[in-house]
Structures are given as structure tokens and as C-alpha cells.
């Protein structure tokens, strides 16, 4: 029998920043209920998997980890195993877990996360609990969060999404877009600043659609202006933006607010107007390029990052060549690149002209190589420049090196005393790679 810490938890998180913050909230609920964090999965009395279903790889990874936990539970019959997150919002996956994985004691979804303490009480009496709501019944404020960082914080401003891109499962598992009341957001950030947080990232599946569903309707640019006015806050970031909802007012607001960082994550997904239409993205290649030009004219030096999918159904060689062309023109600082994987329940999964896997692999390799070259060249422009960075902590690979970040979201390594963690400092850049910068303390 392995030693088990009494009422201790271990959370494995897969997926996006929204899932990361959900796990912080789950941890906060557990701590409030008397649980403590376990040092490892082997010593926990409660193991939770916060799942993702946006792509096939996280799902496969989850089932692999669940197989490992099966052996752990055979040695510790009292171990509680729970599964939550986006994947269990899908009927087929929830039924698979229910029928084929009896080791799972608790299944709950994205809409009833706040009910975890009550659900656990039932599990602890010996019941198997499965509670997944089809939609959110309320926006619950005041959920505690056990944050993983003492300096930077995620703050939800919206939940769900109304865009229904043809490849995306998110609206089906996270629901329609729901905005938090602005005062609740401002109160949360003010409280974070009082506890020493200096940077916030406003989160939403489509963050710049914020406020459209509120009565009276609110505006994301106005929310940014209100957050910018909070004393003691140094930096504001946000993600993810939809190009269709980036309007002139938002661009001017980004230019004018001193705390909003010069970095915009603006998913392209494809450089082909034909494929963008099949994706139901709501803009063309030329509209995206015109938007980028307007942003760069208003905010010179802004860093642009993006998401790109290759191998979408019907993507021809010519369509993919257009994606490479747009990447060349825009010169993104970095890109998250993905091979298209069909998601059951989405329109794209039913489309004809599915692309062979070997073609997808060739295209993703070509795209990654091009973006690596561009990232190398973009980062090289920082050489010998003095930049302001926020020191985030000690480097994971070298305890003698500090990890810090520019306003443009560049990771900068610099040697210096640990007392600088949490401070804004000046660094002269001496080395540049496609992924990081290194410099010396000024």
C-alpha cells in the first residue's frame, strides 16, 4: 500500500489558458474544503483530470494517463478519481467514461465547476457522481482560486463563444458567450493588486466580444480603460481576440492605454479566403491583412502572434501556399501551429475532401520552418537594444538566471540577484534565438 496524504489533491490540466485558470479555481475550492496540494500523484487521495477536447492529442494523452491511474487505484482502493473539463461535456466521451472506466468516481463539467465541494461530499459517502450541465445556469462570482503565480493572474471576462467556427467544439462544450459584469471584474483585479499582483491577463474564448450580451451592452475597449485606471497595476494583457471584433475604437484604446502591453494574439487560422469561408471565420485574407496594417500603423513595434491550422478539409496546395504567403507578409513574432483534427459534432468533421495525414505532416513542417526563420529574424532586431522587463521568477533550467518578459511578451533570460523577482528592470539584449532573448542587467 502506497502512503497517501489525508485529503490531498493532485490536478492534471490539459488545454488552454481557460483550463489553466479553471484548475486554479478547482484548487481554490478544494483548499477551502480542507484539502491540501499533494507533492505527487502517488501521494494524493484525490486525483483530478481537467480535460481538453479541442484537438485529438490532449484526449489521447488523457486516456493514457487514466490508464496509469488505474494501476494506482488498484493499490489504493480509497483513491478518488475525478474527470472534469471540456471533454466530458461531449455525450460520447462522458458515456465512454461512465461505461468503460469504472475507476472514475466523479465526472463534472465546465458549467458546474463551483459545485465541486458538494459533489465530493457525495463521492466520499461511496457514491459514484456524474453531474454535467448542458448549459450554464448562472455566472457564479467569488469562487476562490489557488493561483500558481504570485505576480501574474488570469482573470475571466467572458465564458463560452458565439462564433461557431466550423472546426471548433468550444461553443458546444463551453456554451454561448457570457460576459461578467464589469464591476465584478474590476473588484477582482483590485483585490489581486492589493495582494501584490502586478500583471493581469483578461481571458475569454473571444475576449474582444466582451459585453455584447450584457444589459445595457458593454464594450471591451471601455473595460480595458477601466482596468487601466486601477492603481498599482503595471501590465494588462488579454487573449484570445477574434479579428472580426477588432474595431477602430479597440485599436485606438490599445494605443492610448499605458498599461496595455504591445502584444496582440490575433488568430489567422488560414491565409486562404476560400478556406476561411469554409471555417466560418467571418473575414477574408485581404480583410485580415488590412486589419494588421491598421494595427501596426497605430501601434508601431507591436508584437503579433497567431494560431494557424493546416490540413483543413478542402485545403489545396494553392490554399496552403496562400497561408505561407500571409505568414511572410505579416511576419508574426510567433505562431501556434496545428494539424487539423476532426471533432465529432462540428460541421468540418462531416465535410468531404479530408486531407491525408502525410500531406498534413508535410505542410506543418514547412509552416513551422518558415515561422522559425521569421521568429529568428524578428528576435534579432532586439540585439543591443535596452528593453524593460518584468522579472517573473527563477529560470527553470538555471537557478542563476532570472526569467523575465518584455511588454511584447518576449521571454528574456538575465543574470541577477533573486531580489529582482517581481520588479521592472532594464536589460540590454545580447543574444537572440527563435524562442528567447538573453541580456545583461543595466
C-alpha positions in Angstrom: 0.0 0.0 0.0 1.4 3.4 -1.0 1.4 6.1 1.6 -1.5 8.6 1.0 -1.7 12.1 2.4 -5.0 12.6 4.1 -7.4 14.7 1.9 -4.8 15.8 -0.5 -5.3 16.6 -4.2 -3.4 16.4 -7.5 -4.7 18.1 -10.6 -3.6 17.4 -14.2 -4.5 20.1 -16.6 -4.7 19.9 -20.4 -5.7 22.5 -22.9 -5.8 26.3 -23.0 -5.4 29.2 -20.5 -9.0 28.9 -19.7 -8.4 25.4 -18.4 -5.3 26.6 -16.5 -7.4 29.1 -14.7 -10.3 26.7 -14.1 -7.7 24.4 -12.4 -6.7 27.3 -10.2 -10.4 27.7 -9.2 -10.8 24.0 -8.6 -7.7 24.1 -6.3 -9.2 27.1 -4.5 -12.5 25.2 -3.9 -10.6 22.2 -2.7 -8.4 24.2 -0.3 -11.5 25.9 1.1 -13.0 22.4 1.7 -10.0 21.3 3.7 -7.8 19.6 1.1 -4.1 20.4 0.6 -2.0 20.0 -2.5 -0.1 16.7 -2.8 3.5 16.7 -3.9 2.8 14.0 -6.4 0.0 12.0 -8.0 1.2 8.9 -6.0 0.6 10.6 -2.6 -2.8 12.2 -3.4 -6.1 10.9 -2.0 -7.9 12.8 -4.8 -6.7 12.9 -8.5 -8.5 15.2 -10.9 -8.1 15.5 -14.7 -9.1 18.8 -16.2 -9.6 17.8 -19.8 -9.5 19.4 -23.3 -11.3 18.3 -26.4 -10.2 21.0 -28.9 -7.8 18.6 -30.6 -7.3 14.8 -30.6 -3.8 14.8 -29.0 -5.0 16.0 -25.5 -7.7 13.4 -25.5 -5.3 10.6 -26.3 -2.9 11.9 -23.6 -5.7 11.9 -21.1 -6.7 8.3 -21.7 -3.0 7.3 -21.4 -2.7 9.0 -18.0 -6.0 7.4 -16.9 -4.6 4.0 -17.6 -1.6 4.8 -15.3 -4.0 5.9 -12.5 -5.8 2.5 -12.9 -2.8 0.7 -11.5 -2.5 3.3 -8.7 -6.1 2.8 -7.7 -5.6 -1.0 -7.6 -3.0 -0.4 -4.8 -5.1 2.4 -3.1 -8.9 1.4 -3.4 -9.9 4.6 -1.5 -8.3 6.9 -4.1 -10.9 9.2 -5.6 -10.5 9.8 -9.3 -12.4 12.7 -11.0 -12.6 13.9 -14.5 -13.9 17.4 -15.5 -13.4 20.0 -18.2 -14.4 20.3 -21.8 -14.1 16.6 -22.9 -16.9 15.4 -20.5 -19.3 18.0 -22.0 -19.4 15.7 -25.1 -22.0 13.0 -24.7 -20.0 10.3 -26.4 -16.9 10.9 -24.2 -18.9 11.1 -21.0 -20.7 7.9 -21.8 -17.4 6.2 -22.7 -16.0 7.2 -19.2 -19.2 6.1 -17.5 -19.4 2.7 -19.1 -15.7 1.7 -19.7 -13.8 3.3 -16.8 -15.4 2.3 -13.5 -12.3 3.6 -11.7 -13.6 7.2 -12.3 -15.7 8.2 -9.3 -16.6 11.7 -10.2 -17.5 13.4 -13.5 -18.5 17.1 -13.7 -18.5 19.6 -16.5 -17.5 23.2 -17.3 -20.8 24.8 -16.2 -21.0 23.4 -12.6 -17.4 23.6 -11.5 -18.5 25.7 -8.5 -20.4 22.6 -7.2 -17.3 20.5 -6.7 -17.3 20.6 -2.8 -20.9 19.3 -2.7 -20.2 16.6 -5.3 -17.2 15.5 -3.4 -19.2 15.1 -0.3 -21.4 12.6 -2.1 -18.4 10.7 -3.5 -16.9 10.4 0.0 -20.0 8.6 1.1 -19.3 5.9 -1.5 -21.5 7.2 -4.4 -20.4 7.5 -8.0 -21.3 11.0 -9.1 -21.9 12.2 -12.6 -23.2 15.7 -13.0 -22.7 17.6 -16.3 -24.9 20.5 -17.1 -25.8 21.2 -20.8 -25.6 24.9 -20.2 -24.6 27.5 -17.6 -27.5 28.3 -15.2 -25.8 31.3 -13.7 -22.5 33.2 -13.6 -21.0 32.4 -10.2 -18.8 35.1 -8.7 -16.4 34.9 -5.8 -15.1 31.4 -6.5 -11.7 31.1 -4.7 -8.6 30.5 -6.7 -5.3 28.9 -5.6 -3.2 30.8 -8.1 0.0 29.2 -9.4 1.8 32.6 -9.8 2.3 35.4 -7.2 2.9 38.1 -9.7 0.6 37.5 -12.7 -3.0 36.4 -12.7 -5.6 35.1 -15.1 -9.0 36.9 -14.9 -12.0 35.6 -16.8 -14.1 38.3 -18.5 -16.2 36.0 -20.7 -17.1 32.3 -20.8 -18.1 30.4 -23.9 -18.2 31.6 -27.5 -20.8 32.6 -30.2 -18.7 32.2 -33.3 -19.3 28.6 -34.2 -16.2 28.2 -36.4 -16.8 25.0 -38.3 -13.8 23.2 -36.9 -14.3 24.2 -33.2 -16.0 22.3 -30.5 -15.7 25.1 -27.9 -19.3 26.6 -28.3 -20.7 23.1 -27.8 -18.8 22.4 -24.6 -18.4 25.9 -23.1 -21.7 27.3 -24.2 -22.7 30.6 -25.7 -20.7 33.8 -24.8 -21.5 35.0 -21.3 -19.8 38.2 -20.0 -19.1 39.0 -16.4 -20.4 42.3 -15.0 -17.7 45.0 -15.3 -17.7 45.8 -11.6 -17.1 42.2 -10.6 -14.0 42.1 -12.9 -12.7 45.4 -11.5 -13.3 44.2 -7.9 -11.4 41.0 -8.6 -8.4 42.8 -10.2 -8.3 45.4 -7.4 -8.2 42.6 -4.9 -5.3 41.0 -6.8 -3.3 44.2 -6.8 -3.8 44.5 -3.1 -2.2 41.1 -2.7 0.8 42.0 -4.8 -0.2 41.0 -8.3 1.2 43.4 -11.0 0.0 41.9 -14.3 -3.3 40.5 -15.3 -4.4 38.6 -18.4 -8.0 39.1 -19.3 -9.3 35.7 -20.6 -12.1 34.8 -23.0 -12.6 32.4 -25.9 -13.3 35.6 -27.8 -12.3 38.3 -25.4 -13.0 41.3 -27.5 -16.7 40.2 -27.9 -17.0 41.2 -24.2 -20.1 42.9 -23.1 -22.4 42.4 -26.2 -24.7 40.1 -24.1 -24.9 42.4 -21.1 -27.8 44.8 -20.4 -27.0 47.6 -21.1 -24.4 46.4 -23.6 -20.8 47.0 -22.6 -17.6 47.3 -24.7 -14.2 45.6 -24.4 -12.4 48.9 -25.1 -14.2 50.6 -22.2 -13.4 47.6 -19.9 -9.7 47.9 -20.8 -9.9 51.7 -20.0 -11.4 50.9 -16.6 -8.8 48.2 -15.8 -6.1 50.6 -16.9 -7.2 53.1 -14.2 -6.6 50.6 -11.3 -3.7 51.9 -9.1 -0.8 49.6 -8.6 -1.4 47.5 -11.7 1.6 47.6 -14.1 0.6 45.5 -17.1 -2.5 44.3 -18.9 -2.7 41.5 -21.4 -5.7 39.7 -23.0 -6.5 36.7 -25.1 -7.8 35.5 -27.4 -9.0 38.1 -29.8 -11.2 37.4 -32.9 -10.1 39.5 -35.9 -13.8 40.2 -36.7 -14.3 42.0 -33.4 -11.1 44.2 -33.5 -12.6 47.6 -34.4 -11.0 51.0 -34.7 -12.1 52.0 -31.2 -10.3 49.0 -29.8 -7.1 49.7 -31.8 -7.0 53.3 -30.6 -7.6 52.2 -27.0 -4.7 49.8 -27.2 -2.5 52.6 -28.5 -3.6 55.1 -25.8 -3.5 53.0 -22.6 -0.1 52.9 -20.9 -0.6 49.6 -19.0 -1.9 47.6 -22.0 1.1 45.7 -23.4 2.2 46.0 -27.1 1.3 42.4 -27.9 -1.8 41.1 -29.7 -2.7 37.5 -30.3 -4.7 37.5 -33.5 -5.6 34.0 -34.8 -5.3 33.8 -38.6 -6.2 30.1 -38.9 -5.7 30.1 -42.7 -4.3 32.5 -45.4 -6.9 31.3 -48.0 -10.2 33.2 -48.2 -11.8 30.1 -49.5 -10.7 28.1 -46.5 -11.6 30.9 -44.1 -15.1 30.9 -45.5 -15.3 27.1 -45.0 -14.1 27.6 -41.5 -16.8 30.2 -40.9 -14.2 32.7 -39.7 -16.1 35.8 -40.9 -13.2 37.6 -42.7 -11.1 37.2 -45.8 -7.4 37.1 -46.3 -7.4 40.8 -47.5 -9.5 41.9 -44.6 -7.0 40.3 -42.2 -4.1 41.9 -43.9 -5.8 45.3 -43.8 -6.5 44.9 -40.1 -2.8 44.1 -39.4 -1.8 47.2 -41.4 -4.2 49.4 -39.3 -2.9 47.9 -36.1 0.8 48.4 -37.0 0.1 51.9 -38.2 -1.5 52.8 -34.9 1.0 50.9 -32.7 4.4 50.7 -34.3 6.5 47.8 -32.9 3.5 45.8 -31.6 4.2 42.1 -31.4 1.7 39.9 -33.3 1.2 36.2 -32.5 -1.3 33.9 -34.1 -2.9 30.4 -34.5 -2.8 28.6 -37.8 -4.4 25.3 -38.8 -3.1 23.3 -41.7 -4.9 20.4 -43.5 -8.4 21.8 -43.1 -10.9 19.9 -45.3 -10.6 21.0 -48.9 -7.2 22.8 -48.4 -5.4 22.6 -51.7 -1.7 23.2 -52.3 -2.7 26.6 -53.6 -4.6 27.4 -50.4 -1.7 26.3 -48.3 0.6 28.5 -50.4 -1.6 31.4 -49.6 -1.1 30.7 -45.8 2.6 30.7 -46.3 2.3 34.0 -48.2 0.3 35.7 -45.4 2.9 34.5 -42.8 5.6 36.0 -45.0 3.8 39.3 -45.3 2.7 39.7 -41.7 5.9 38.3 -40.1 4.3 37.1 -36.9 6.6 37.1 -33.8 5.5 33.6 -33.2 2.7 31.2 -34.1 0.9 28.3 -32.6 0.6 25.8 -35.5 -1.8 22.9 -35.5 -2.7 20.0 -37.8 -6.5 19.8 -38.3 -8.1 17.0 -36.4 -11.9 16.3 -36.9 -14.0 16.9 -33.8 -17.2 14.9 -33.6 -20.2 17.3 -33.6 -18.6 20.0 -35.7 -19.6 20.8 -39.3 -16.0 20.4 -40.5 -15.9 16.7 -39.4 -18.6 15.9 -41.9 -17.0 17.8 -44.8 -15.7 16.0 -47.8 -12.1 16.4 -49.1 -10.4 15.4 -45.8 -6.7 15.8 -46.2 -4.4 12.8 -45.9 -2.2 12.7 -42.8 1.1 12.6 -44.8 0.1 15.8 -46.6 -0.8 17.5 -43.3 2.6 16.5 -41.9 4.5 17.9 -44.9 2.6 21.2 -44.6 3.0 21.6 -40.9 6.8 21.0 -41.2 7.0 23.7 -44.0 5.0 26.2 -41.9 7.0 25.6 -38.7 10.3 26.0 -40.6 9.1 29.3 -42.2 7.9 30.7 -38.9 11.1 29.6 -37.1 13.1 31.6 -39.7 10.8 34.7 -39.2 10.9 34.5 -35.4 14.7 34.3 -35.6 14.8 37.4 -37.7 12.3 39.3 -35.6 14.1 38.5 -32.4 17.4 39.5 -33.9 16.1 43.1 -34.2 16.2 43.3 -30.3 20.0 42.8 -30.3 21.8 45.6 -28.4 18.5 47.3 -27.5 17.6 48.2 -24.0 14.2 46.8 -23.0 12.0 47.0 -19.9 11.2 43.6 -18.5 9.1 42.3 -15.6 11.2 39.7 -13.7 8.8 36.7 -13.3 11.0 34.3 -11.4 14.0 32.0 -11.5 14.7 30.1 -14.7 13.6 26.5 -14.7 16.8 25.4 -16.3 19.4 27.5 -14.5 18.9 28.8 -10.9 21.5 31.5 -11.5 19.4 33.1 -14.3 16.2 35.2 -14.0 13.3 34.7 -16.3 11.6 37.9 -17.3 9.3 39.2 -20.1 9.1 42.3 -22.2 5.9 44.1 -22.8 5.9 42.5 -26.3 5.8 39.1 -24.5 9.4 38.1 -25.3 11.0 35.8 -22.7 14.3 37.3 -21.6 16.9 35.5 -19.5 19.3 37.7 -17.5 21.7 37.1 -14.6 20.9 38.9 -11.4 20.0 38.6 -7.8 16.8 36.8 -6.8 15.7 40.0 -5.1 14.8 41.4 -8.5 11.8 38.9 -8.9 8.6 41.0 -9.1 10.4 44.1 -10.3 10.6 46.0 -13.5 14.2 46.3 -14.7 16.2 47.4 -17.8 18.1 44.8 -19.8 20.4 45.1 -22.8 19.8 42.3 -25.2 23.0 40.4 -26.2 21.7 37.1 -27.6 18.6 36.1 -29.6 17.1 32.7 -30.6 13.8 32.0 -32.3 12.2 31.4 -28.8 14.1 33.5 -26.3 16.3 36.6 -25.7 19.2 36.9 -23.3 20.7 40.1 -21.9 22.6 41.8 -19.2 21.3 43.9 -16.4 21.5 47.7 -16.9 
